[in-house]
Amino acid sequence: MSEPTTIAGVIDRLREIDDVLEPGDGVAVFNRMYLTVTERLAARLDGHATDPLWQDPEAVADLDVRFAAFWLHAYDGSLAGHRVPKAWAPVFEARQGGRHAVQFALAGMNTHIEHDLPLAVVRTCQARGIEPADVHRDYEAVNVVLAEVESEIRRSFLDEAARDLDDHVGPVAHLVGSWKIDKARDLAWVTAETVWELRNTEFLLGRFLTGLGHTVGMTSRVLLTPTL
């Protein structure tokens, strides 16, 4: 399946995935949350002509499309029976039963931000002939958009947990409180800078990326510790 080349195309693909998956599927949980965030970012970018938030909105849109491609590649690969990238494997392996929805949201965000985002930053810079420093201001500006939606997403998950889990709310609330999206994005930026510096050193880059996939996957697996 061809990859989207615009944010509108990404949103269409995410909606298509949402339409075919069962609501309780852990993969569907992450995809639905990702759709919400992407729709909010698209709405903010649509008004970029009068929005002082962005320095280079076209680069932000390009980065967002390249970022989404990693999730779509993992999803399409799993659908075709291919091996899922190490960083994404825990989400697909644990997608049915034993966990609360918020755990899939957190594990998916962990993998997508700490593994996929730095690689998307590097690919965007290479494609546009720029360096990471040139997109750093807009990278930080995205945090403003995320802050607008993160609290409501967390609150909705916790409200659902309180209804469904009773005495299991404590462990779930601890997981939600332990993982911070802004800290994850800070780490992702350092990773992007590291990959950028290693981009012409094939042996070291390969070893670093292999380790990154395993490490991020390990954290996502912990976030998916059964709580039900």
C-alpha distance (Angstrom), angle and dihedral (degrees) to the residues before:
residue distance angle dihedral
M1 . . .
S2 3.80 . .
E3 3.78 117.5 .
P4 3.82 119.6 -116.4
T5 3.80 116.2 -104.7
T6 3.82 97.6 -163.6
I7 3.80 135.8 46.0
A8 3.79 88.3 -114.6
G9 3.78 88.0 56.5
V10 3.80 90.9 49.5
I11 3.79 90.6 51.8
D12 3.81 90.4 50.4
R13 3.82 91.2 52.7
L14 3.80 92.8 47.3
R15 3.80 89.7 50.8
E16 3.81 90.7 49.6
I17 3.81 90.2 53.0
D18 3.79 91.1 47.2
D19 3.79 90.2 52.6
V20 3.81 95.2 56.2
L21 3.81 101.5 41.2
E22 3.79 126.6 82.7
P23 3.84 112.0 -111.4
G24 3.80 92.6 -120.4
D25 3.79 93.8 53.7
G26 3.81 109.1 112.3
V27 3.80 90.5 -139.1
A28 3.80 88.9 54.7
V29 3.80 90.6 51.1
F30 3.80 92.8 57.4
N31 3.80 93.5 40.8
R32 3.80 91.9 52.1
M33 3.80 92.3 49.9
Y34 3.81 90.8 46.6
L35 3.80 89.1 51.2
T36 3.81 90.6 53.9
V37 3.81 92.6 51.0
T38 3.81 93.1 45.1
E39 3.80 92.0 50.2
R40 3.81 90.0 51.6
L41 3.81 92.3 49.2
A42 3.81 91.0 47.6
A43 3.79 90.8 52.5
R44 3.80 90.6 51.4
L45 3.81 91.9 48.0
D46 3.81 91.6 48.9
G47 3.78 88.1 67.3
H48 3.80 94.8 45.3
A49 3.80 94.5 122.6
T50 3.80 90.4 70.2
D51 3.81 98.6 23.7
P52 3.83 113.5 100.1
L53 3.80 90.7 -164.7
W54 3.80 94.2 86.3
Q55 3.78 129.7 67.3
D56 3.82 96.2 -179.0
P57 3.82 110.0 9.2
E58 3.80 92.2 176.6
A59 3.81 90.1 59.2
V60 3.82 89.8 48.1
A61 3.80 90.5 52.9
D62 3.80 91.1 47.0
L63 3.81 91.0 50.2
D64 3.79 91.8 48.2
V65 3.81 92.1 53.2
R66 3.80 92.8 47.8
F67 3.80 89.6 46.0
A68 3.81 92.3 52.8
A69 3.80 90.8 49.2
F70 3.82 90.2 71.7
W71 3.81 92.4 57.2
L72 3.80 92.8 43.9
H73 3.81 90.7 48.8
A74 3.81 91.0 52.0
Y75 3.80 92.1 47.0
D76 3.80 95.6 45.5
G77 3.79 90.5 45.8
S78 3.79 92.3 53.6
L79 3.79 90.1 48.1
A80 3.80 90.4 53.4
G81 3.80 91.9 48.2
H82 3.81 94.5 -109.1
R83 3.78 124.5 142.7
V84 3.80 110.4 -83.7
P85 3.84 116.0 -130.5
K86 3.81 111.4 -92.4
A87 3.80 93.0 -114.1
W88 3.83 91.2 55.1
A89 3.82 98.2 39.5
P90 3.85 96.7 92.1
V91 3.82 92.8 56.7
F92 3.79 93.5 50.8
E93 3.80 94.6 41.0
A94 3.82 93.9 51.2
R95 3.78 98.6 37.1
Q96 3.83 95.6 118.2
G97 3.82 124.6 62.1
G98 3.78 139.2 -28.7
R99 3.79 97.8 63.7
H100 3.74 137.1 77.9
A101 3.79 120.7 -114.9
V102 3.80 93.3 -110.5
Q103 3.80 90.1 61.6
F104 3.79 91.1 60.9
A105 3.79 90.3 47.0
L106 3.81 91.3 52.1
A107 3.80 95.7 42.7
G108 3.79 91.2 48.0
M109 3.80 92.1 48.9
N110 3.79 90.4 47.0
T111 3.80 92.6 54.0
H112 3.78 96.4 39.9
I113 3.81 95.0 47.3
E114 3.79 102.9 36.1
H115 3.82 96.7 38.9
D116 3.80 110.1 21.4
L117 3.80 101.8 33.7
P118 3.82 98.4 61.5
L119 3.79 90.5 48.3
A120 3.80 90.0 49.4
V121 3.82 90.1 51.4
V122 3.80 90.9 53.2
R123 3.81 93.8 46.3
T124 3.79 91.0 48.7
C125 3.78 92.0 51.2
Q126 3.79 92.4 47.4
A127 3.81 92.1 49.1
R128 3.81 93.7 47.8
G129 3.81 96.7 40.5
I130 3.79 94.0 -119.5
E131 3.81 137.2 114.0
P132 3.81 130.1 -114.0
A133 3.80 91.0 -104.1
D134 3.81 88.2 63.4
V135 3.81 92.4 62.5
H136 3.79 98.9 35.3
R137 3.80 95.7 98.0
D138 3.80 92.1 53.1
Y139 3.81 90.6 42.3
E140 3.80 87.7 58.7
A141 3.81 91.5 43.5
V142 3.81 89.8 60.6
N143 3.81 86.1 65.0
V144 3.80 87.7 67.2
V145 3.80 90.5 57.6
L146 3.81 92.0 44.6
A147 3.79 91.5 50.7
E148 3.80 88.8 57.0
V149 3.80 92.3 58.7
E150 3.80 104.8 25.6
S151 3.79 97.8 76.0
E152 3.81 93.7 48.7
I153 3.80 91.4 47.6
R154 3.81 92.2 49.5
R155 3.81 91.3 45.9
S156 3.79 92.8 50.9
F157 3.79 91.7 51.1
L158 3.80 93.0 47.2
D159 3.80 91.9 48.0
E160 3.79 88.6 52.6
A161 3.81 90.4 47.4
A162 3.78 91.0 51.9
R163 3.80 90.3 53.2
D164 3.78 96.1 45.3
L165 3.77 107.6 30.9
D166 3.80 110.0 37.6
D167 3.82 104.2 176.3
H168 3.82 91.0 20.2
V169 3.80 92.0 64.1
G170 3.82 92.0 90.1
P171 3.83 97.1 62.9
V172 3.81 91.6 42.3
A173 3.79 92.7 48.7
H174 3.80 88.4 50.1
L175 3.81 90.5 54.5
V176 3.79 91.8 48.2
G177 3.78 91.5 49.5
S178 3.81 95.0 45.5
W179 3.80 98.2 58.1
K180 3.81 116.7 67.0
I181 3.78 122.2 -168.1
D182 3.81 94.7 -153.8
K183 3.80 91.8 52.4
A184 3.81 90.1 47.2
R185 3.81 90.4 52.6
D186 3.82 90.8 47.9
L187 3.79 89.4 54.8
A188 3.80 91.3 44.6
W189 3.80 89.7 56.3
V190 3.81 91.7 53.8
T191 3.81 88.3 48.7
A192 3.81 90.3 51.1
E193 3.80 90.8 52.3
T194 3.81 89.8 49.1
V195 3.81 93.7 49.6
W196 3.80 89.3 47.0
E197 3.80 91.6 54.9
L198 3.82 91.4 46.0
R199 3.81 95.7 44.5
N200 3.81 93.8 104.8
T201 3.81 95.2 42.7
E202 3.79 101.0 78.1
F203 3.81 98.7 -175.9
L204 3.81 96.3 49.0
L205 3.80 92.8 40.4
G206 3.79 91.2 52.9
R207 3.79 92.4 50.5
F208 3.79 92.1 46.1
L209 3.82 93.4 50.6
T210 3.79 92.1 47.3
G211 3.79 90.1 52.8
L212 3.79 91.3 45.3
G213 3.79 92.1 54.8
H214 3.80 92.8 49.8
T215 3.81 94.4 44.8
V216 3.79 95.6 47.8
G217 3.79 90.5 45.1
M218 3.81 89.9 52.3
T219 3.81 91.6 54.4
S220 3.80 91.7 47.5
R221 3.80 89.7 50.7
V222 3.81 90.1 54.4
L223 3.81 90.2 50.2
L224 3.80 87.0 54.4
T225 3.81 95.4 55.0
P226 3.84 105.3 142.6
T227 3.81 112.3 -97.7
L228 3.80 102.0 168.3
